[in-house]
């Protein structure tokens, strides 16, 4: 035992005793067998009992080093059997879901060439190399999806890894399926425990002989399980008798040993001590590292201590813990019945997961009422109009947040209840291109890269954990893998264990993972599964998932949940989801997300780069778009406007004819650039410094094509100039009413940590794109929806360089100031579900291209880095959506009836004049040179310019609200008639 660990009265009780005595099961074998496994019951018509491994890292939290040690030892046995030369050529295949991590460890111990595990997750576009059935399982089908099909067709030994061999039927099915596709001379089966009967062993020998191959078996221990003839019936009856109701405390009390009134039973059945999060020890470690479930770390349990939610000195009625339905905490302050910190009651939801520096989580939609502040717009910088979690402002850890409640004392723990908003995301900085596991293959080179990166990633987790220095009682930290994702979280846990065992903040680190396997919980020292957490699946459309032995007296001071980006779905963060289910049972929850690996055949294409696509330099920007340069997409502006307003077309389905500026207009562009380059350069520096200070020290800039792209390039140049940083920059498409390019998001998540991604645009008008981005990213919670812009005259975001509404010369032109790239296109016949949105590269306009000139002119005016500071955190930075309110007023005053036809700000007004059928322009009285180009364009289009005194913007462009072929949008006839009506003028 580690320092501070103590032994309790029931530690000698084997965790399979309860099932053995009631089900009539006989488990025979050497003494170490009972150190390696316990027994539990499950609802399964094929098998009533479950051997629960103590060193697998699935159902029972365990020392990461002991889990790794068991797997490495098993791999060593296979290596001894094969010899070094054959072992180096071997491929290891692990079974989903329980043995995915074990198989990795066996491959490590074997020194194998590569590792692959089966999966039950469908991966779109991934080729299926093989499949087989696991007959006794609750989910029978296994898929093999190697990125390199050669892993299954080589001539080296194939080592199959599972946690337990019961009958060997699954093993025989697997070998038969693989051997039929690609015969091998030798197979090795490696299992923690071999429980086959003599008949089962003979069946494997016969199968191998029929196939003409050799099959050897290695295991850490072996034994037999003798089952009574009526085992399925008896098992079903026991499950029905003891299956807990939908609410209650962790684990069902053993009936007949504890009455229904909640009185404490015998000492061995008494509730484990609630004075500590940790449970008392129920077993001892052996040479393999086996520990009985719920090992205690520094707290001695006392018989008869009341459990949370219990009455009369004993536990409450038997039951499982379900997401969002936890009992109130025992430290709840007087006068707050049924409520935890911050006013959060049972069944309600904690706040959304927030990233570093994020207040209130992802951005919510702006208010629709004029002049109403966005929800949650208080305090420091927050989500763009985001609503903070209930009870925001309460401490997320270290105190209950309830008046009169005792502060948290680590090592004593709570076991129940936590404050809202306690779930936080930690950026691992997972190495780019490193697979998250063996679903598509994991090689020795991958292992070396992971080994090198682990210390730094563990340090980031340790820094994110709110653990005290030199605590009186060592805190308990659980690293929780998710279903098939076991190896990477296990390795992170082992690295964290090493780090925290030598740091001032010493902690006990354990590892387990969630599962789809339904097991009956019974709170008895002679039973392996004493508590169960239930929540909906978050990586598949439906189903229920479980986590065992991590609640109630088994709870932890902190839980680090680790999943991959494909499973980082809204269901993970939803009310009742895994994160919400964990929150009531630990003071803090961290979420770490690993980019999901995708086989090259199924992965989105790499980004396009100049000079093949765009006139920008290759390292300026990568375009996550498809090239539609050869497709005829342009249509006359009037035809497009009529089709759009009639509802028969979307603006993103076609392109306007590219505007060719007159010589006067080009001269105006150069004049404007010379006049505003200083302001733009300072704004670029300010917004970039704010991003580096508040969002990520290693950001990944993702500009919204195309207006955001010149700004992204300039931010990248500033980061290099001021800090020597080589910041990645990509451009993606977002379409109003259709959302963001999800294929591009998949690529980003696979190649970068989503928490580093910062979306960039040129400016805000009324905030429609900021709103669209926030809505689009609700399905991708790993990405921060807050938009960073050069200018925010609409007061729609909290990360900006300025809020002045002045001419940004890149708005004056179209493709010729944006790398010769068109607006983005989204049309069903051109863009499939797995495709990037499209755009055109206008190579033919190269002679008129001013993209590089614009960038160089602004970069030449960059200020001295020593004099640039991030935007200070202040309430004034919070989005107020004042621009949105002004747009609604103008829409109503002019009888337009559609805010999408009102385009506020200099940049948006310029776009109206260049791309749409303009109706009129409203200009702030006294606006000077910033509007020279607007006046010139309006004159060329025959559009009236009206001056107003109370505009929050320098100007506002109005699209013709009733456009038909008979209306030109240039003579103002309809506008004059409408303006003559009462209230027809903006005031």
ZAMARGU-4260 file (C-alpha; in steps of 0.2 Angstrom, whole numbers, plus 5000, padded with zeros to 4 digits):
<rodrens>
0) 5000/5000/5000 | 5005/5018/4997 | 5009/5031/5010 | 4993/5035/5020 | 4984/5019/5014
5) 4975/5009/5028 | 4967/4992/5029 | 4949/4989/5033 | 4940/4975/5041 | 4933/4967/5025
10) 4949/4968/5015 | 4951/4949/5016 | 4934/4946/5008 | 4935/4940/4990 | 4925/4951/4978
15) 4917/4936/4970 | 4910/4928/4986 | 4893/4935/4984 | 4890/4928/4967 | 4899/4912/4971
20) 4887/4908/4986 | 4871/4914/4978 | 4873/4909/4960 | 4881/4892/4964 | 4896/4896/4953
25) 4912/4887/4958 | 4929/4896/4953 | 4944/4885/4955 | 4962/4889/4951 | 4978/4894/4959
30) 4978/4908/4973 | 4982/4922/4961 | 4966/4919/4951 | 4956/4927/4965 | 4968/4942/4966
35) 4965/4945/4947 | 4946/4943/4946 | 4930/4946/4955 | 4912/4941/4950 | 4897/4951/4946
40) 4880/4948/4938 | 4874/4955/4922 | 4858/4956/4911 | 4863/4944/4897 | 4853/4930/4890
45) 4869/4921/4885 | 4879/4922/4901 | 4873/4927/4918 | 4890/4930/4927 | 4904/4941/4923
50) 4922/4939/4928 | 4928/4956/4933 | 4947/4959/4931 | 4956/4969/4944 | 4970/4974/4932
55) 4961/4978/4916 | 4956/4996/4919 | 4938/4994/4914 | 4926/4991/4928 | 4938/4993/4943
60) 4948/5009/4946 | 4966/5003/4948 | 4984/5010/4949 | 4989/5014/4931 | 5006/5006/4934
65) 4998/4990/4939 | 4987/4989/4924 | 5002/4993/4913 | 5012/4980/4922 | 5000/4966/4920
70) 4999/4969/4901 | 5018/4971/4899 | 5020/4954/4909 | 5007/4946/4897 | 5016/4953/4882
75) 5033/4946/4889 | 5025/4929/4890 | 5021/4929/4872 | 5038/4936/4868 | 5046/4921/4877
80) 5035/4909/4868 | 5039/4917/4850 | 5057/4922/4853 | 5063/4940/4849 | 5064/4938/4830
85) 5046/4932/4828 | 5040/4944/4841 | 5047/4958/4831 | 5037/4953/4816 | 5021/4950/4825
90) 5005/4960/4824 | 4994/4961/4839 | 4975/4961/4838 | 4965/4966/4853 | 4946/4964/4856
95) 4934/4978/4858 | 4930/4985/4870 | 4937/4978/4886 | 4954/4973/4879 | 4958/4988/4868
100) 4970/4995/4881 | 4977/4978/4886 | 4981/4973/4868 | 4991/4989/4867 | 5001/4985/4883
105) 5004/4967/4876 | 5011/4974/4860 | 5022/4985/4870 | 5028/4970/4881 | 5030/4960/4865
110) 5039/4973/4855 | 5027/4969/4841 | 5028/4978/4824 | 5010/4985/4825 | 4994/4984/4835
115) 4976/4984/4829 | 4960/4982/4839 | 4943/4978/4833 | 4929/4991/4835 | 4911/4993/4835
120) 4911/5010/4829 | 4907/5013/4811 | 4919/5025/4803 | 4913/5033/4787 | 4924/5030/4772
125) 4935/5017/4782 | 4937/5001/4772 | 4932/4985/4782 | 4945/4972/4781 | 4936/4959/4791
130) 4924/4956/4804 | 4918/4942/4817 | 4905/4938/4830 | 4907/4937/4849 | 4892/4926/4853
135) 4891/4928/4871 | 4893/4947/4871 | 4879/4960/4873 | 4886/4968/4857 | 4891/4954/4846
140) 4899/4962/4830 | 4917/4967/4828 | 4924/4977/4814 | 4942/4977/4808 | 4946/4994/4800
145) 4965/4995/4797 | 4972/5010/4788 | 4985/4998/4781 | 4976/4981/4776 | 4993/4973/4775
150) 4992/4972/4794 | 4981/4957/4792 | 4989/4949/4777 | 5007/4948/4783 | 5016/4931/4786
155) 5022/4935/4804 | 5013/4928/4819 | 4996/4936/4824 | 4994/4938/4843 | 4976/4939/4848
160) 4973/4948/4865 | 4957/4947/4877 | 4955/4949/4895 | 4947/4932/4898 | 4946/4916/4889
165) 4929/4908/4894 | 4925/4895/4881 | 4936/4901/4867 | 4922/4902/4854 | 4925/4920/4850
170) 4943/4916/4847 | 4939/4902/4836 | 4927/4913/4826 | 4941/4926/4824 | 4955/4914/4818
175) 4943/4906/4806 | 4938/4922/4798 | 4956/4929/4797 | 4963/4913/4791 | 4951/4912/4777
180) 4956/4929/4771 | 4975/4927/4773 | 4982/4911/4781 | 4996/4912/4793 | 5007/4898/4800
185) 5005/4904/4818 | 4993/4912/4830 | 4996/4916/4849 | 4982/4920/4861 | 4986/4931/4876
190) 4973/4933/4890 | 4974/4938/4908 | 4964/4923/4913 | 4961/4906/4904 | 4945/4899/4911
195) 4942/4886/4897 | 4936/4869/4901 | 4945/4853/4894 | 4932/4852/4881 | 4935/4870/4876
200) 4954/4867/4875 | 4951/4852/4864 | 4939/4862/4852 | 4953/4875/4849 | 4966/4861/4845
205) 4954/4853/4833 | 4950/4870/4825 | 4968/4874/4822 | 4971/4857/4815 | 4957/4859/4803
210) 4964/4875/4797 | 4982/4869/4796 | 4989/4881/4808 | 4997/4882/4825 | 4988/4891/4840
215) 4997/4894/4857 | 4989/4901/4872 | 4998/4911/4886 | 4989/4919/4901 | 4994/4926/4918
220) 4983/4913/4927 | 4971/4899/4923 | 4956/4890/4931 | 4939/4884/4928 | 4921/4890/4931
225) 4908/4877/4935 | 4891/4883/4933 | 4874/4875/4939 | 4862/4869/4925 | 4850/4882/4929
230) 4863/4896/4930 | 4854/4908/4918 | 4837/4906/4927 | 4845/4909/4944 | 4855/4923/4937
235) 4840/4932/4930 | 4831/4930/4946 | 4845/4938/4956 | 4846/4952/4944 | 4827/4955/4945
240) 4828/4954/4964 | 4843/4966/4966 | 4842/4977/4951 | 4841/4995/4959 | 4827/5007/4955
245) 4831/5023/4945 | 4837/5033/4959 | 4846/5031/4976 | 4863/5027/4982 | 4877/5018/4974
250) 4874/4999/4973 | 4860/4988/4980 | 4862/4982/4997 | 4862/4964/4999 | 4844/4959/5004
255) 4841/4949/5019 | 4856/4957/5027 | 4849/4974/5028 | 4832/4979/5032 | 4821/4991/5022
260) 4822/5005/5035 | 4840/5010/5032 | 4847/5003/5048 | 4865/4998/5046 | 4869/4979/5044
265) 4884/4969/5049 | 4900/4977/5049 | 4905/4969/5033 | 4890/4976/5024 | 4890/4993/5032
270) 4891/5008/5021 | 4909/5013/5018 | 4915/5028/5027 | 4908/5044/5020 | 4921/5055/5029
275) 4932/5052/5014 | 4929/5051/4996 | 4940/5036/4995 | 4933/5019/5000 | 4941/5007/5012
280) 4952/4993/5005 | 4944/4977/5001 | 4959/4967/4995 | 4978/4966/4994 | 4990/4969/4980
285) 5000/4954/4973 | 5015/4952/4962 | 5004/4956/4947 | 4997/4971/4955 | 4980/4965/4958
290) 4970/4976/4971 | 4952/4972/4976 | 4939/4985/4970 | 4938/5002/4979 | 4955/5002/4987
295) 4957/5015/5001 | 4969/5029/5000 | 4971/5035/5018 | 4954/5034/5025 | 4948/5021/5037
300) 4930/5017/5036 | 4919/5016/5051 | 4904/5005/5052 | 4887/5013/5054 | 4892/5030/5047
305) 4878/5038/5037 | 4879/5038/5019 | 4874/5053/5009 | 4855/5053/5007 | 4853/5039/5020
310) 4841/5040/5035 | 4842/5032/5052 | 4860/5029/5052 | 4861/5018/5036 | 4860/5019/5018
315) 4845/5024/5008 | 4835/5012/4998 | 4845/5002/4986 | 4848/5010/4969 | 4860/5016/4956
320) 4866/5033/4952 | 4859/5041/4936 | 4864/5056/4927 | 4857/5072/4934 | 4847/5062/4948
325) 4860/5062/4962 | 4854/5064/4980 | 4859/5080/4989 | 4876/5081/4997 | 4878/5079/5016
330) 4887/5096/5018 | 4872/5105/5011 | 4869/5121/5021 | 4854/5122/5032 | 4839/5131/5024
335) 4843/5125/5006 | 4834/5109/5005 | 4837/5099/4989 | 4849/5112/4982 | 4868/5111/4980
340) 4880/5126/4977 | 4874/5140/4966 | 4856/5135/4968 | 4857/5119/4958 | 4845/5106/4963
345) 4844/5087/4960 | 4840/5084/4942 | 4846/5101/4936 | 4861/5103/4925 | 4878/5111/4928
350) 4885/5124/4916 | 4893/5120/4900 | 4910/5115/4898 | 4921/5130/4897 | 4939/5132/4890
355) 4953/5142/4898 | 4947/5160/4901 | 4930/5157/4895 | 4916/5164/4906 | 4899/5156/4903
360) 4904/5144/4889 | 4899/5143/4871 | 4890/5158/4864 | 4872/5159/4864 | 4861/5168/4851
365) 4860/5187/4853 | 4844/5195/4859 | 4830/5200/4847 | 4825/5215/4856 | 4832/5232/4852
370) 4845/5238/4864 | 4844/5222/4875 | 4861/5216/4881 | 4866/5198/4876 | 4863/5185/4890
375) 4877/5183/4901 | 4885/5199/4896 | 4893/5204/4913 | 4909/5202/4921 | 4925/5199/4911
380) 4926/5193/4893 | 4914/5179/4890 | 4906/5169/4876 | 4899/5181/4862 | 4882/5183/4870
385) 4883/5167/4880 | 4873/5163/4895 | 4883/5159/4910 | 4880/5142/4919 | 4867/5143/4933
390) 4875/5149/4949 | 4890/5157/4939 | 4902/5165/4950 | 4902/5151/4963 | 4919/5143/4965
395) 4921/5128/4954 | 4931/5119/4966 | 4938/5121/4984 | 4922/5127/4991 | 4904/5122/4990
400) 4898/5139/4985 | 4883/5137/4998 | 4883/5150/5012 | 4888/5141/5028 | 4895/5126/5019
405) 4912/5119/5024 | 4927/5121/5012 | 4933/5106/5003 | 4947/5097/5012 | 4956/5086/4999
410) 4959/5068/5005 | 4942/5069/5015 | 4932/5072/4999 | 4913/5073/4997 | 4907/5059/4986
415) 4892/5069/4982 | 4888/5086/4975 | 4898/5099/4967 | 4896/5117/4961 | 4889/5121/4944
420) 4902/5125/4930 | 4915/5113/4938 | 4918/5104/4922 | 4934/5112/4913 | 4943/5107/4897
425) 4961/5104/4897 | 4972/5106/4881 | 4983/5091/4880 | 4993/5097/4864 | 4991/5079/4857
430) 5005/5077/4844 | 4999/5080/4826 | 4995/5065/4816 | 4998/5053/4831 | 4983/5040/4831
435) 4972/5040/4847 | 4974/5021/4848 | 4974/5005/4838 | 4957/5006/4829 | 4966/5009/4812
440) 4983/5003/4818 | 4997/5009/4830 | 5015/5006/4826 | 5031/5006/4835 | 5035/5023/4828
445) 5019/5029/4835 | 5023/5022/4852 | 5040/5031/4852 | 5031/5048/4848 | 5018/5045/4862
450) 5032/5041/4875 | 5041/5057/4871 | 5025/5068/4872 | 5017/5060/4888 | 5027/5070/4901
455) 5022/5087/4894 | 5004/5081/4892 | 5003/5074/4910 | 5011/5091/4916 | 4996/5100/4908
460) 4984/5089/4917 | 4993/5092/4933 | 4993/5110/4931 | 4974/5110/4927 | 4970/5100/4942
465) 4965/5111/4957 | 4975/5101/4970 | 4983/5109/4985 | 5002/5108/4989 | 5007/5096/5003
470) 4989/5091/5008 | 4986/5082/5025 | 4977/5068/5015 | 4983/5064/4998 | 4969/5068/4985
475) 4962/5054/4974 | 4962/5057/4955 | 4953/5046/4943 | 4958/5046/4924 | 4943/5039/4915
480) 4944/5032/4898 | 4929/5031/4887 | 4924/5014/4880 | 4936/5008/4867 | 4948/5023/4870
485) 4958/5015/4884 | 4977/5015/4880 | 4980/5033/4878 | 4970/5038/4894 | 4979/5024/4903
490) 4996/5030/4897 | 4991/5048/4902 | 4986/5041/4919 | 5003/5032/4922 | 5012/5048/4917
495) 5002/5058/4929 | 5004/5045/4943 | 5023/5046/4940 | 5022/5065/4941 | 5011/5067/4956
500) 5020/5054/4966 | 5036/5065/4966 | 5028/5082/4967 | 5023/5093/4982 | 5005/5089/4977
505) 5006/5071/4980 | 4990/5061/4974 | 4984/5044/4972 | 4980/5041/4954 | 4968/5028/4947
510) 4962/5023/4930 | 4946/5015/4924 | 4935/5017/4909 | 4917/5018/4904 | 4908/5003/4896
515) 4893/4998/4886 | 4892/4982/4897 | 4877/4982/4909 | 4882/4975/4926 | 4871/4974/4942
520) 4879/4984/4956 | 4877/4977/4973 | 4885/4986/4988 | 4893/4971/4997 | 4912/4969/5000
525) 4911/4951/4992 | 4904/4959/4976 | 4915/4967/4962 | 4903/4980/4956 | 4898/4991/4971
530) 4891/5006/4962 | 4885/5011/4944 | 4884/5027/4935 | 4872/5027/4920 | 4872/5039/4906
535) 4867/5040/4887 | 4880/5035/4874 | 4889/5050/4867 | 4899/5042/4852 | 4884/5033/4844
540) 4866/5038/4841 | 4858/5028/4854 | 4862/5016/4869 | 4866/5017/4887 | 4883/5018/4895
545) 4890/5014/4912 | 4905/5018/4924 | 4907/5007/4939 | 4914/5010/4956 | 4917/5028/4955
550) 4903/5035/4965 | 4897/5036/4983 | 4911/5030/4995 | 4921/5026/4979 | 4921/5044/4973
555) 4936/5054/4969 | 4943/5072/4972 | 4945/5074/4954 | 4940/5065/4938 | 4949/5068/4921
560) 4938/5061/4908 | 4947/5057/4892 | 4938/5055/4875 | 4942/5057/4857 | 4935/5071/4846
565) 4923/5059/4837 | 4915/5056/4854 | 4916/5074/4860 | 4898/5077/4855 | 4883/5087/4862
570) 4877/5071/4870 | 4893/5071/4881 | 4889/5088/4887 | 4870/5087/4888 | 4859/5086/4903
575) 4861/5068/4909 | 4877/5065/4899 | 4893/5058/4906 | 4900/5075/4911 | 4884/5080/4920
580) 4883/5063/4928 | 4900/5064/4935 | 4898/5082/4942 | 4888/5078/4957 | 4901/5065/4963
585) 4917/5074/4963 | 4923/5092/4966 | 4930/5094/4949 | 4929/5086/4932 | 4942/5089/4918
590) 4939/5085/4900 | 4953/5080/4889 | 4950/5077/4870 | 4962/5068/4859 | 4960/5070/4840
595) 4951/5055/4832 | 4962/5046/4819 | 4954/5043/4803 | 4962/5032/4789 | 4968/5042/4774
600) 4955/5034/4763 | 4941/5041/4774 | 4950/5057/4779 | 4946/5074/4771 | 4959/5080/4759
605) 4973/5091/4765 | 4971/5110/4762 | 4974/5118/4746 | 4988/5131/4745 | 4995/5144/4734
610) 5001/5145/4720 | 4990/5131/4714 | 4975/5138/4723 | 4976/5157/4727 | 4989/5170/4725
615) 4995/5169/4743 | 5011/5161/4748 | 5009/5142/4753 | 5012/5146/4771 | 5001/5161/4772
620) 4985/5150/4773 | 4978/5133/4769 | 4961/5133/4761 | 4950/5119/4768 | 4939/5120/4752
625) 4937/5111/4735 | 4942/5119/4719 | 4927/5123/4708 | 4937/5134/4696 | 4931/5125/4681
630) 4913/5126/4685 | 4902/5140/4678 | 4894/5147/4694 | 4892/5166/4690 | 4875/5174/4686
635) 4870/5192/4684 | 4867/5201/4700 | 4849/5205/4696 | 4845/5187/4692 | 4853/5181/4708
640) 4844/5194/4718 | 4827/5189/4711 | 4830/5171/4714 | 4836/5173/4732 | 4821/5184/4737
645) 4809/5173/4729 | 4816/5158/4740 | 4820/5148/4725 | 4839/5149/4728 | 4852/5152/4741
650) 4865/5165/4739 | 4879/5152/4741 | 4872/5142/4727 | 4880/5154/4714 | 4892/5168/4712
655) 4890/5186/4707 | 4900/5191/4691 | 4916/5197/4698 | 4917/5216/4700 | 4930/5224/4689
660) 4934/5241/4697 | 4937/5257/4686 | 4953/5266/4687 | 4945/5279/4698 | 4940/5266/4710
665) 4957/5258/4711 | 4965/5275/4714 | 4952/5277/4728 | 4957/5260/4735 | 4976/5265/4736
670) 4971/5282/4744 | 4961/5273/4757 | 4974/5260/4761 | 4987/5273/4763 | 4975/5283/4775
675) 4970/5268/4786 | 4985/5256/4786 | 4991/5262/4803 | 4974/5259/4811 | 4973/5242/4803
680) 4990/5237/4808 | 4987/5243/4826 | 4970/5233/4826 | 4979/5217/4820 | 4992/5218/4833
685) 4979/5221/4847 | 4968/5207/4842 | 4982/5195/4840 | 4990/5199/4857 | 4972/5197/4865
690) 4971/5180/4856 | 4988/5174/4863 | 4984/5181/4880 | 4967/5174/4882 | 4963/5160/4870
695) 4979/5150/4867 | 4998/5153/4868 | 4999/5142/4852 | 4983/5147/4843 | 4977/5139/4826
700) 4969/5153/4816 | 4954/5148/4806 | 4948/5162/4795 | 4930/5163/4788 | 4933/5164/4769
705) 4935/5175/4762 | 4934/5192/4771 | 4942/5185/4786 | 4957/5177/4777 | 4967/5193/4774
710) 4965/5197/4792 | 4971/5179/4797 | 4986/5181/4786 | 4990/5198/4795 | 4988/5190/4812
715) 5000/5176/4807 | 5013/5189/4801 | 5011/5199/4818 | 5013/5183/4828 | 5029/5179/4819
720) 5036/5197/4819 | 5032/5200/4838 | 5035/5183/4845 | 5043/5172/4832 | 5028/5160/4832
725) 5024/5150/4817 | 5005/5150/4819 | 4995/5139/4808 | 4981/5147/4798 | 4967/5139/4788
730) 4952/5146/4779 | 4935/5138/4780 | 4918/5141/4773 | 4903/5147/4783 | 4886/5150/4775
735) 4872/5160/4783 | 4857/5148/4786 | 4867/5133/4782 | 4881/5133/4795 | 4900/5130/4794
740) 4909/5117/4784 | 4908/5101/4795 | 4921/5092/4784 | 4933/5106/4788 | 4930/5104/4806
745) 4933/5086/4806 | 4950/5089/4797 | 4954/5102/4810 | 4950/5091/4825 | 4960/5077/4817
750) 4976/5088/4815 | 4975/5101/4829 | 4968/5102/4847 | 4951/5110/4844 | 4954/5121/4860
755) 4968/5130/4851 | 4957/5135/4836 | 4952/5153/4835 | 4939/5158/4822 | 4944/5174/4813
760) 4933/5187/4802 | 4936/5204/4796 | 4923/5214/4804 | 4905/5212/4812 | 4890/5220/4805
765) 4874/5216/4814 | 4883/5200/4820 | 4874/5187/4809 | 4890/5177/4806 | 4894/5177/4824
770) 4877/5171/4828 | 4878/5158/4814 | 4895/5152/4820 | 4889/5150/4838 | 4874/5140/4832
775) 4884/5129/4820 | 4897/5124/4834 | 4884/5118/4846 | 4887/5101/4838 | 4906/5103/4840
780) 4908/5108/4858 | 4927/5106/4858 | 4928/5122/4847 | 4927/5139/4855 | 4913/5148/4846
785) 4919/5165/4850 | 4924/5175/4835 | 4940/5186/4834 | 4938/5201/4822 | 4948/5215/4816
790) 4934/5228/4819 | 4918/5225/4829 | 4907/5241/4826 | 4891/5230/4830 | 4897/5225/4847
795) 4894/5207/4844 | 4910/5199/4850 | 4923/5201/4864 | 4939/5198/4855 | 4943/5212/4843
800) 4956/5225/4838 | 4945/5240/4837 | 4926/5245/4838 | 4928/5259/4825 | 4918/5258/4810
805) 4930/5263/4797 | 4935/5258/4779 | 4945/5242/4779 | 4952/5243/4761 | 4950/5224/4759
810) 4931/5227/4759 | 4933/5238/4743 | 4937/5224/4732 | 4932/5206/4729 | 4944/5192/4724
815) 4958/5204/4719 | 4962/5208/4738 | 4958/5191/4744 | 4971/5179/4735 | 4960/5179/4719
820) 4948/5167/4728 | 4929/5169/4725 | 4916/5168/4739 | 4912/5151/4744 | 4899/5140/4736
825) 4888/5127/4744 | 4877/5117/4731 | 4870/5100/4733 | 4875/5094/4716 | 4893/5100/4719
830) 4896/5097/4737 | 4893/5080/4745 | 4890/5076/4763 | 4909/5072/4765 | 4915/5086/4754
835) 4922/5103/4758 | 4912/5118/4752 | 4919/5125/4736 | 4927/5141/4729 | 4935/5147/4713
840) 4952/5153/4709 | 4952/5167/4697 | 4969/5165/4689 | 4964/5176/4675 | 4964/5191/4686
845) 4982/5190/4691 | 4987/5206/4683 | 4974/5215/4694 | 4979/5206/4710 | 4982/5218/4725
850) 4981/5204/4738 | 5000/5205/4742 | 5001/5223/4741 | 4987/5225/4754 | 4996/5213/4766
855) 5013/5221/4763 | 5006/5239/4765 | 4998/5235/4782 | 5013/5224/4789 | 5025/5239/4785
860) 5015/5249/4797 | 5015/5236/4811 | 5019/5245/4828 | 5034/5242/4839 | 5029/5225/4848
865) 5035/5233/4865 | 5021/5245/4865 | 5006/5233/4861 | 4996/5226/4874 | 4981/5214/4874
870) 4964/5222/4875 | 4961/5224/4894 | 4948/5213/4902 | 4933/5225/4906 | 4914/5225/4906
875) 4915/5236/4891 | 4921/5222/4880 | 4906/5211/4883 | 4894/5210/4868 | 4879/5221/4869
880) 4872/5218/4851 | 4869/5236/4849 | 4871/5234/4830 | 4858/5221/4830 | 4846/5232/4839
885) 4849/5246/4827 | 4846/5235/4812 | 4829/5230/4818 | 4825/5248/4820 | 4830/5252/4803
890) 4821/5237/4796 | 4805/5242/4804 | 4807/5260/4800 | 4809/5257/4781 | 4796/5243/4781
895) 4809/5230/4775 | 4803/5216/4786 | 4819/5206/4784 | 4835/5210/4794 | 4845/5201/4782
900) 4842/5215/4769 | 4850/5228/4781 | 4869/5227/4780 | 4877/5239/4793 | 4895/5246/4793
905) 4907/5251/4779 | 4912/5234/4775 | 4895/5227/4773 | 4888/5242/4763 | 4903/5240/4751
910) 4898/5222/4749 | 4880/5227/4745 | 4885/5239/4732 | 4897/5226/4724 | 4887/5210/4725
915) 4868/5213/4728 | 4855/5225/4721 | 4856/5240/4732 | 4841/5250/4736 | 4849/5265/4746
920) 4863/5269/4758 | 4861/5278/4774 | 4877/5288/4780 | 4881/5296/4796 | 4880/5314/4794
925) 4898/5322/4793 | 4907/5305/4788 | 4922/5310/4779 | 4935/5301/4768 | 4930/5283/4775
930) 4914/5284/4763 | 4923/5291/4748 | 4922/5274/4740 | 4904/5271/4745 | 4899/5287/4737
935) 4908/5282/4721 | 4900/5265/4720 | 4883/5272/4724 | 4885/5285/4710 | 4890/5271/4698
940) 4875/5260/4703 | 4863/5275/4704 | 4859/5272/4722 | 4853/5287/4733 | 4864/5291/4749
945) 4854/5298/4763 | 4862/5306/4778 | 4856/5302/4796 | 4861/5309/4813 | 4859/5294/4825
950) 4867/5279/4816 | 4878/5268/4827 | 4888/5264/4811 | 4897/5275/4798 | 4884/5269/4785
955) 4871/5256/4782 | 4867/5248/4765 | 4850/5242/4761 | 4846/5228/4749 | 4831/5231/4737
960) 4817/5223/4748 | 4805/5219/4734 | 4816/5216/4719 | 4809/5210/4703 | 4815/5210/4685
965) 4805/5226/4683 | 4814/5235/4696 | 4832/5240/4694 | 4836/5245/4712 | 4844/5261/4705
970) 4831/5274/4702 | 4824/5274/4720 | 4806/5274/4714 | 4800/5261/4727 | 4811/5269/4740
975) 4804/5286/4737 | 4786/5279/4738 | 4790/5269/4754 | 4799/5284/4762 | 4784/5295/4760
980) 4774/5284/4771 | 4772/5289/4790 | 4787/5283/4799 | 4796/5279/4783 | 4812/5288/4788
985) 4826/5282/4799 | 4827/5293/4814
</rodrens>
